[in-house]
Amino acid sequence: RALAEAGVHVSVFVMIRGPGFRWSSRRGDGWACDHGAQYFTTRAPLFQAELARWQAAGVAARWQPRLAVFDADGRRAAGGAGGDAGGDELARHVGTPRMTAPARLLADGLDLRLQTTVTALQRYDHGWELATAERGLLPEAFDGVLLAVPAPQAVPLLQPVSAELAALAHGARMQACWALMLRFVAPLALDFDAAFVNHGPLRWIARDTSKPGREGMETWTLHASAEWSEAHVEDSPEGVAAALIAAFCELGGAAPLVWSAQRWRYAITDSALAGGCAWDAGDGVGLCGDWVNCGRVEGAWLSGHALAQRVLASVRDELRAGLVQA
């Protein structure tokens, strides 16, 4: 978005049917449920200003759930929440009416190529050429390539063209997360809307219908812990659902009318790069994303913004050197 607003033509290749990816929501007849990122917080002034723009556009709002914490013994802890490293002092926000709404605002007006999986990159004198699984080799060439994908997916794309950036991506440690979406015919009689869970297979549970802008059937999202998800990453959805629903019932929940599962293979990261991004100005290739910058939604946005500034600085340097035309 920042590059486009600076006058750079940007083509965005997205593997799935719409923008958002980890901000994913699933919808059906009379129900919807966020099964990726559950909310986001703001710390940096740059991102706070962006949030204000989203709120003014009606695509984000503050979520104020009744929050609980279950300790390592499975008992409900006294006092407030503290599971997101920010305690209760940071406001939580969500996209409205679904988590994907801010991503759709950001993508508005861009050259968005949906359901296009880039499988290979090649650098020539006339620019970068891209091969895709769906359309083969694309006819156009590009001056630069920016990868905003999980580190393990970036590695094979980068290895033939940038050993240095490939090594950076290879050093990132990303873990899985099993997500379960539950539907109920009536609201559950629980005195909390969300909880951090520090016991058993679960890490987070939330009443999705408590979020602003949500309508329809009672829905809950369950996220398994990274450790449990990694240990059960190849389990069947049925086996995962049985374990997570049993753990939910132990916390006061109930068996759902219907459930659906989503395995996020690369969900959680503890990696970060200095400056929040990586950019090779000589070859015109860069890296950004949540895994590059502390894993949060805010970190992902700041990472993309930082990479855009690096790219624009390179263009300005080339203009001064007379290497490109304005």
N, C-alpha and C positions, 0 to 999 in steps of 0.2 A: 504494500500500500504506500509506504514512504517513498519507494523508488518511483512508482507511478505518479505520485503527486509532484515529484521533482522533474517529471518529463521523460522518464525512461519507460520504454515499452516493455512490459513484463508479461510473460506467458506462464501461467501456473498449471502444473500437471498434477492431478489428484487421482489417486488409485481408486477412490470410491465414488459414490454417486453425488456427493455434495461436499462443500467445505465443512471443516470442523474436526473430523477424525476423532481425536481423543475427547472432544466435547460432544460425543455422539449421544443421540437420543433415539429410542426406538418407539414407534407408534403403531397402534392398531385401532380397531373399531371401538371407540369410546375410552381409549387409554393411551398414555404415553409415559415413558420412563427414561431418565438420564442414567446411562450405565457406564459412561466414561468419567471424566472429571466431574466432581460433585458440586464444587463451588470454587470461588477464587477470592483471594485477598489482595490488598494493595499496600505497598510500602513506598515505592519510588514515586517521586513527584511526576515523572513522565507518564507512568502508567495510571496514576491517579487522574491526570488530565484526560487520558484516553477513556477511562471509566466514565468520567463526566460526560464525554461525548456519546458514549453508548447509552447512558441513562437518558440523556436528552432525546436520543433517537428512539427510546422505548424498547431497546433490546437487552437491557440489563437492569436488575433491581436488587436491593438488599434482601437477604434471606435471614430471618431471625428465628431459627428453630429452637425448640426446647431441647437442650443438649444434655446428654448423660455420658458418663465414663464407666466402663466395667473394668475392674482391675485384673491383675494376673491370676487371681483366685476365682475369677468369674463373678465377684461381688460388685454391686454398684457402689462406686466411690462417692464419698461426700464432697460437696462443693461443686465448683464449676468445671468446665472442660479444659483440657490441656493437651489433647492428642495431636494437634496440628502445629506444634512448636510455637504457636502464637497465643495459646490460651484463649481467653474470651475477649481480650482487649482489641483484637482485629475484627473489623466487620467482614462478614461473609457475603458474597454476591453471587448471583447466578444469571445466566442468560434467560431472557423472557421472549416468547412463552416457552422456549426450550433452550438448552445450553448452546445449541449451534447458532443461535441468533446473532451474537457478535461476530462470529466468523463469516456469516452471510453478509453482514454489513461491510466487513473489511474487503470481501471479495467482489462487492457490487461494482460493476463497470470494468473489471479486469478481464483479460483474455484467459478464461478459465477452461481448461481441457479436462473434463471429468472422465472417470473410468479409463484413465490412461496410465499404464504402468511403465515407467522408464526402466529398461533392462541393461542399457550400456551407454557409455559416453565415449566420444572420441574427439580429440583436439586436432584441428588442421589449421593451416595458415589462414583460411578464410573464416575460421570460427569453430564453435562446438557443434557437433552433430549428435543427435539423440536417436537411439533405437528404442522402440516400445513393443510390448507384448501384443498389443491389440492392432497396431497400425504399421508395424515394421519401422523402417528408417524414415524419420520425418523429413520433409522436403526442404525445410528452412535450416539455416545455421544461426547460432546465437553467439553474442559477444562474451557472455558469462553464464555460469551455471551455479546456482545456489541450492544446496541440499538441505531440506528441512524434514528429514526422515529419521526414524530410529537408527542409532549407531550401527547395529548389526546389518541393517539394510544399506547403509551408506558404504560400508567396507568394500563389498564386491564392485560397486560402481566406481569407487575411487582408486582401487589397487592398480588398475592399468594406466591411470592418468596422473595420480598424485600420491606417491608413496608416503609423503609426510602427513597429509591429511588422512589417508587411510590408517596410518599408525595411530593418530589421535582418536579416530573413531573406534579402532580396535581396542583401545585401552579403556573404553567406557564399560561399566558394568550395569546391565539392565536386567530387571527381574520381571517375572510375569505377574498378572493379577487375574484371577477368576472373578467375574461379576455375575450376579444372579438377579433377575428382575422378577418380582412377585406381584400377582394381581389378586385382589380380594373383592368379594361382593359388597362388603361394608367396612367402614373404618375400624382398625384394631383399637382396642381399649388400652392403649399404652400411654403413659403420662410423659412421653418424650417423643420427639420427632426425628432425632438423629442421635447416634452414639458412637464413640470410639470404643473399640473392644480390644482389650489386651490379654485375651484368654482364648484358647482354642483356635479353630481355623479362621474365624472372622477378624477383620480389622476395623470395619466401618459398616454401619447400617443407617438407612435414612428413609423416612416417609417422603417419597418424591412428591406426593400431592400436597405437602406442606409448603412447597416452594411457590413464590409468587407467579401468577399467570397460569398455573396448572389447573386443569379441569379433568373430569372423568372419573373412572374407577380408582379406588384406593390402590396405590402402587408403592412398593418398597424396593430399594436397591440394597443388595448385600455385596460387599467387597471382601474377598478373602485376603489374608495377610500375604506378603511377598514370600515369606518362608514356606507357608503351606502351599501357595500356588506353584512355586518352583518344584516342590516335592511331588505335586499332583498334576504337573503341567500336561501330561499325556493321558490323564484319566478321561473317561467318558463324561459328557455333560450330565448324564443321569446319575453317575456316582458322585460328581461334584455337588449336584443339586441336593442329593440325599444328605450329604454331610453338612452343607451350609444351612439347609432348612432345619435340621436337627439342632444345630447350634443356635439358630435364631429362636427356636421354640424354647430353648433353655433360658433365653433372656426375656421371655414373656411373649414372644411372637406366636404365630400359628401357621399351620400348613396352608399354602395358598390354593386358590381356585386353579390357577395356571401359573407356570413358571417358564422362563427362558434364560439361557445362559450365554455368556460371551467370554471368550478367553482372550485377554489382552496379553500377547506374547512378550511385548516390550513395553512395560507400563511404568516401572519405577526405576529411578536412577539416583546415584549419589555422585555423579560426575559433574565437573564444571571446568570450563576453560577460562583462562585469563581474558578479561574483556568480554566474556559472554558469547564469543563467536570466533570463527577462524576464517581468514581470507588470504588467498594467494593472488596478489595483484598481477603478477607476471603471467600466469596462465588464465586468470579470470575464473577461479573456482572457490567456493566458500561453503562453510557449514554453519548452521544455526538450528535452534530448536530447544525444546524443554530439557533434553538430556545434556545439552551444552551448558545450561545455565540454571542448575539447581532444581529442575524438575517441575516447578510450579507454573501455572498459567501465566502469571506475571513474568516469570523468568523466560518463558517462551517468547512472549511479546517483546520484552526488552532485548532478547537475543536477536530476533529478526530486525528490530529497529537499529541495533548496533551494527549489524552486518550491512544494512542499507547505507548507513553513514560511511562505513569503510569503502563500499563500492563507489559512492558518490565522490568521496575524497580522491579515489583513484582516477575517476573520470576527470575531475578538476585538474589533477596533476598532469594527465595526458594532454588536456587542452592547453595548459601552460607550456608544455614541451612541444606542442605542435604535432603530436602523434595522431590525434583524431580531430575531426571537424565538428564544430558546434552545430 
